[in-house]
């Protein structure tokens, strides 16, 4: 599907809330507030690292 990507992320943050009311239809008790995004990686449809994107990133970083 064009314009639709899957990412795996590692983020630091905290859970806030006590009485719920978060998320779709207020179904969740807590909200995760992100303080810092450590890394993000584009994944393929099966949830594995996208090797083509990974290769282009490595080439870009080598060119710096």
VEXDONU-100592 format. One line per 10 residues: number of its first residue (from 1); their letters; for each residue x, y, z of N, C-alpha, C, O. Coordinates in Angstrom, 2 decimals, decimal comma. Example, Ala and Ser with C-alpha at 12.3 -4.5 7.8 and 13.67 -1.06 7.14 Angstrom:
1 = AS = 13,19 -5,69 7,80 12,30 -4,50 7,80 13,20 -3,30 7,80 14,24 -3,32 8,46 ~ 12,85 -2,25 7,08 13,67 -1,06 7,14 12,90 0,03 7,87 13,41 1,14 8,04
***
This chain:
1 = XXXXXXXXXX = 0,85 -1,17 0,00 0,00 0,00 0,00 0,90 1,24 0,00 1,79 1,35 0,84 ~ 0,68 2,14 -0,91 1,49 3,33 -1,03 1,22 4,26 0,15 0,07 4,47 0,53 ~ 2,29 4,80 0,71 2,15 5,77 1,80 1,88 5,15 3,15 1,57 5,86 4,10 ~ 1,98 3,84 3,24 1,75 3,17 4,51 3,00 2,40 4,90 3,42 1,50 4,17 ~ 3,60 2,73 6,03 4,84 2,08 6,47 4,68 1,58 7,89 3,83 2,04 8,65 ~ 5,53 0,62 8,23 5,58 0,07 9,59 6,95 0,39 10,16 7,96 0,18 9,49 ~ 6,98 0,89 11,38 8,23 1,21 12,04 8,32 0,50 13,38 7,32 0,34 14,08 ~ 9,52 0,08 13,72 9,81 -0,39 15,07 10,53 0,75 15,77 11,44 1,35 15,19 ~ 10,15 1,07 16,99 10,77 2,19 17,69 11,20 1,78 19,09 10,63 0,87 19,70 ~ 12,22 2,46 19,58 12,62 2,36 20,98 12,52 3,78 21,53 13,19 4,70 21,06
11 = XXXXXXXXXX = 11,67 3,93 22,53 11,41 5,26 23,08 11,47 5,21 24,61 11,17 4,19 25,23 ~ 11,87 6,33 25,18 11,84 6,49 26,64 10,67 7,39 26,99 10,38 8,36 26,28 ~ 10,01 7,07 28,08 8,87 7,89 28,48 8,28 7,36 29,77 8,94 6,68 30,55 ~ 7,02 7,69 29,97 6,36 7,26 31,20 4,87 7,06 30,93 4,29 7,66 30,02 ~ 4,28 6,19 31,75 2,84 5,99 31,71 2,19 6,98 32,66 2,62 7,13 33,80 ~ 1,16 7,65 32,19 0,42 8,60 33,04 -1,05 8,24 33,02 -1,55 7,64 32,06 ~ -1,74 8,60 34,08 -3,18 8,38 34,16 -3,55 7,42 35,27 -2,73 6,64 35,75 ~ -4,80 7,51 35,68 -5,29 6,61 36,73 -6,70 6,12 36,44 -7,03 4,97 36,74 ~ -7,51 6,95 35,88 -8,92 6,58 35,70 -9,30 6,24 34,27 -10,48 6,16 33,93 ~ -8,30 6,04 33,42 -8,61 5,68 32,05 -8,99 6,87 31,19 -8,73 8,02 31,53
21 = XXXXXXXXXX = -9,61 6,55 30,08 -10,03 7,60 29,17 -9,00 7,91 28,10 -9,02 9,00 27,53 ~ -8,09 6,98 27,83 -7,06 7,21 26,82 -7,24 6,25 25,65 -7,81 5,17 25,79 ~ -6,75 6,68 24,50 -6,78 5,82 23,32 -8,12 5,80 22,64 -9,03 6,57 22,97 ~ -8,22 4,90 21,65 -9,45 4,80 20,88 -10,61 4,40 21,78 -10,52 3,42 22,52 ~ -11,65 5,14 21,70 -12,88 4,91 22,47 -12,62 4,90 23,98 -13,35 4,27 24,73 ~ -11,55 5,61 24,42 -11,24 5,73 25,85 -11,10 4,38 26,54 -11,52 4,23 27,69 ~ -10,51 3,40 25,84 -10,44 2,03 26,36 -9,25 1,78 27,29 -9,23 0,75 27,96 ~ -8,28 2,68 27,34 -7,05 2,38 28,06 -6,92 3,20 29,33 -7,33 4,36 29,39 ~ -6,34 2,57 30,35 -6,17 3,22 31,65 -5,02 4,21 31,67 -5,02 5,14 32,47 ~ -4,03 4,01 30,80 -2,83 4,83 30,84 -2,48 5,37 29,45 -2,87 4,81 28,42
31 = XXXXXXXXXX = -1,73 6,46 29,45 -1,20 7,07 28,24 0,31 7,02 28,33 0,88 7,34 29,38 ~ 0,99 6,62 27,26 2,45 6,59 27,24 2,93 7,90 26,63 2,71 8,15 25,44 ~ 3,59 8,74 27,44 4,14 10,01 26,97 5,60 9,80 26,65 6,39 9,41 27,51 ~ 5,98 10,05 25,40 7,35 9,85 24,96 8,18 11,08 25,29 7,82 12,20 24,94 ~ 9,31 10,85 25,98 10,26 11,92 26,29 11,38 11,95 25,25 11,85 13,03 24,88 ~ 11,80 10,79 24,79 12,95 10,71 23,90 12,79 9,50 22,98 12,48 8,40 23,44 ~ 12,99 9,71 21,70 12,98 8,62 20,73 14,42 8,18 20,52 15,23 8,93 19,97 ~ 14,74 6,97 20,97 16,11 6,46 20,87 16,44 6,06 19,44 17,49 6,43 18,92 ~ 15,54 5,32 18,81 15,75 4,96 17,41 14,44 4,49 16,79 13,51 4,08 17,48 ~ 14,41 4,58 15,48 13,26 4,09 14,72 13,80 3,39 13,49 14,78 3,84 12,89
41 = XXXXXXXXXX = 13,16 2,30 13,13 13,62 1,51 11,99 12,42 1,08 11,16 11,45 0,55 11,70 ~ 12,50 1,31 9,87 11,41 0,90 8,98 11,42 -0,61 8,84 12,47 -1,21 8,63 ~ 10,25 -1,23 8,97 10,11 -2,67 8,89 9,32 -3,08 7,65 8,55 -2,28 7,10 ~ 9,52 -4,34 7,22 8,71 -4,83 6,10 7,35 -5,28 6,64 7,06 -5,12 7,82 ~ 6,53 -5,84 5,78 5,17 -6,19 6,19 5,11 -7,30 7,24 4,10 -7,45 7,93 ~ 6,18 -8,09 7,36 6,22 -9,15 8,35 6,87 -8,70 9,66 7,00 -9,50 10,59 ~ 7,27 -7,43 9,75 7,87 -6,91 10,96 9,37 -7,07 11,03 9,96 -6,89 12,10 ~ 10,01 -7,41 9,91 11,46 -7,54 9,86 12,08 -6,25 9,31 11,42 -5,50 8,59 ~ 13,34 -5,98 9,66 13,99 -4,77 9,12 13,94 -4,75 7,59 14,18 -5,76 6,94 ~ 13,62 -3,59 7,04 13,56 -3,40 5,58 15,00 -3,27 5,08 15,62 -2,23 5,26
51 = XXXXXXXXXX = 15,52 -4,32 4,47 16,93 -4,38 4,08 17,30 -3,30 3,05 18,41 -2,77 3,10 ~ 16,40 -2,97 2,13 16,69 -1,95 1,13 16,90 -0,59 1,80 17,84 0,12 1,47 ~ 16,02 -0,24 2,72 16,14 1,03 3,43 17,39 1,01 4,31 18,11 2,01 4,38 ~ 17,64 -0,11 4,97 18,82 -0,24 5,82 20,10 -0,02 5,01 21,03 0,65 5,48 ~ 20,16 -0,57 3,81 21,33 -0,43 2,93 21,52 1,04 2,53 22,65 1,54 2,53 ~ 20,43 1,72 2,19 20,54 3,13 1,79 20,99 4,01 2,95 21,75 4,96 2,75 ~ 20,53 3,71 4,15 20,94 4,48 5,33 22,43 4,28 5,58 23,14 5,25 5,85 ~ 22,91 3,04 5,49 24,33 2,76 5,70 25,18 3,50 4,66 26,22 4,06 5,01 ~ 24,76 3,51 3,39 25,49 4,22 2,34 25,52 5,72 2,62 26,54 6,37 2,42 ~ 24,40 6,26 3,08 24,32 7,69 3,40 25,28 8,03 4,55 26,00 9,02 4,50
61 = XXXX = 25,27 7,19 5,59 26,12 7,47 6,74 27,60 7,37 6,38 28,42 8,10 6,94 ~ 27,97 6,49 5,46 29,35 6,37 5,02 29,80 7,60 4,22 30,98 7,95 4,22 ~ 28,84 8,25 3,55 29,18 9,39 2,70 29,42 10,68 3,49 29,87 11,67 2,92 ~ 29,13 10,68 4,78 29,29 11,90 5,60 30,74 12,24 5,80 31,05 13,23 6,47
***
